[in-house]
Every structure is written in C-alpha cells, then in structure tokens.
C-alpha cells in the first residue's frame, strides 16, 4: 500500500510539472498559425465591427494620426484617416466601387477584387507571431497573442493583443508606436451608404 501511494504521488507530481512546463514554454508556431486562422475567420464572419487605430507621433510625423475603419458585411468598408489639420482621407468601398474624398468632394472608380482585398488587408490579414497566456481584463478571462503591427516600420514591430475566447474576435492591441481597439461587433445600427453625386473617374 505504501508503494502504491508513493507511485501515485510521483505520477501526480510529474503531471503537475508537465502542466507547469507547458505554461512556461512559449507556444509553438503551429499554435500561432491555428489562432491566426481563427481570428481571421472571426473578423471575416462578423456582421459588422469598428476598428480604431491610433498611431503615436514620430520625428517624420510628430502629430501622429488616427484611423477609424468600419466594416459592414458582406461587402461594405469605410476608412477615415486623420493625420492632423488639413490632412484627412475618407475612403468607402461598396462591392468593387471605391469612393474617395480628400476634402474636395467624392470621386468613384471601379477596382478589381484583388485591389479591394489588398486595400482591406490590414484589417483582415492579422499576422499572429505568438500565443500568450490567458489574462483577466475587467473581471473577464480573455486570450492573448502577439501580432505584427500592420502599421509598423518592420515585422519586428509587435503589438500585444487580447481576444474573446469564445468567438476568437480580437479586442484590443497595444504597442510602442500604435494601439488598436475593436468594437461594435454585429451592431445592426452600423451602416455605410454610397456618397451621393460622386464623380466617376474611370470612364
């Protein structure tokens, strides 16, 4: 009986050590790839969401900038960029029609699917570099991951992000040069309308 207790205790201790080791060791590249796929799918299948990006000032652009990106499924997208006084850019995509306004009225032209996908890439093509431990934010358990900053100078610019564990929807990201916040998932009041009297420039 004593030997059985010793063996059981040793097995329990070994199991606990393995669990602790798994928590300490960094997640594998496979884990990052799996999470990346799930996060991208979560964004693509959301009925709507708003992404707010804030970029801190730099020597070349001391005022920094901000961008608000609104997505309404299946094919409506809006990006408003504010780079400071007199420096704003508003873009609306509805299907393959792209509307642009840099303060002088709306223009519209038709883009290929590839060009539209490339333009929206920063929003949907999340690049997960590693998976982190669960965290508690406002009393709720959320997942965490490191993401390559889509607005960074190089792939070494990393954002630390959180996501909702049940849906894999990203929540917020913070980094040295920028922050990203996600909100208004599946909000039925969000709408993106085609600007009136836009001047077509591709015909």
Residue pairs with C-beta under 8 A, 6 or more apart in sequence:
23 133
26 130
27 130
27 131
27 132
31 131
32 128
32 129
32 130
32 131
32 145
33 128
35 128
35 131
35 143
35 145
35 168
36 126
36 127
36 128
38 168
39 126
39 128
39 145
39 163
39 168
39 169
39 170
40 124
40 125
40 126
41 168
42 167
42 168
42 169
42 170
43 49
43 71
43 123
43 124
43 126
43 169
43 170
44 124
45 73
46 71
46 73
46 169
46 185
46 186
47 72
47 73
47 185
47 186
47 187
47 188
48 70
48 71
48 72
48 73
48 184
48 185
48 186
48 187
48 188
48 190
49 70
49 71
49 169
49 182
49 183
49 184
49 185
49 186
49 187
50 68
50 69
50 70
50 71
50 182
50 183
50 184
50 187
50 190
51 68
51 69
51 70
51 71
51 123
51 180
51 181
51 182
52 66
52 67
52 68
52 69
52 180
52 181
52 183
53 66
53 67
53 68
53 69
53 151
53 178
53 179
53 180
54 64
54 65
54 66
54 178
54 179
54 180
55 61
55 64
55 65
55 66
55 67
55 151
55 177
55 178
56 64
56 176
56 177
56 178
57 63
57 64
58 64
58 177
61 83
63 83
63 84
64 84
65 81
65 82
65 83
65 84
65 87
66 81
66 82
67 79
67 80
67 81
67 82
68 78
68 79
68 80
69 77
69 78
69 79
69 80
69 123
70 77
70 78
70 79
70 190
70 192
71 77
71 123
72 190
72 191
72 192
75 93
75 94
75 95
76 92
76 93
76 94
76 192
77 92
77 93
77 94
77 120
77 123
77 192
78 90
78 91
78 92
78 93
78 192
79 89
79 90
79 91
80 88
80 89
80 90
80 91
81 88
81 89
81 90
82 88
83 89
86 103
88 102
88 103
89 100
89 101
89 102
90 100
90 101
90 102
91 98
91 99
91 100
91 101
91 119
92 98
92 99
92 100
92 192
92 194
92 195
93 99
93 111
93 116
93 119
93 120
94 192
94 194
96 110
96 111
96 112
96 113
96 116
97 108
97 109
97 110
97 111
97 194
98 108
98 109
98 110
98 111
98 116
98 119
99 106
99 107
99 108
99 194
99 195
99 198
100 106
100 107
100 108
101 107
101 195
105 198
105 199
106 195
106 197
106 198
106 199
107 198
107 199
107 200
107 201
108 195
108 198
108 199
108 200
108 201
109 200
109 201
109 202
110 202
111 119
121 150
122 150
122 151
125 150
126 147
126 170
127 147
127 148
127 150
128 145
128 146
128 147
129 145
129 146
129 147
129 148
129 158
130 145
130 146
131 143
131 144
131 145
131 146
132 143
132 144
132 145
132 146
132 160
133 144
134 141
134 142
134 143
134 144
134 165
135 141
135 142
135 143
135 144
135 162
136 142
137 162
137 171
141 165
142 162
142 163
142 164
142 165
142 171
143 162
143 163
143 164
143 165
143 168
144 160
144 161
144 162
144 163
145 161
145 163
146 158
146 159
146 160
146 161
147 158
147 159
147 161
147 173
148 155
148 157
148 158
148 159
149 157
149 158
149 159
149 175
149 177
149 178
151 177
151 178
152 158
152 175
152 177
152 178
157 175
157 176
157 177
158 175
159 173
159 174
159 175
159 178
159 179
159 180
160 173
160 174
160 175
161 170
161 171
161 172
161 173
161 174
161 180
162 170
162 171
162 172
162 173
163 169
163 170
163 171
164 171
167 185
169 182
169 185
170 180
170 182
171 181
171 182
172 179
172 180
172 181
172 182
173 179
173 180
173 181
184 190
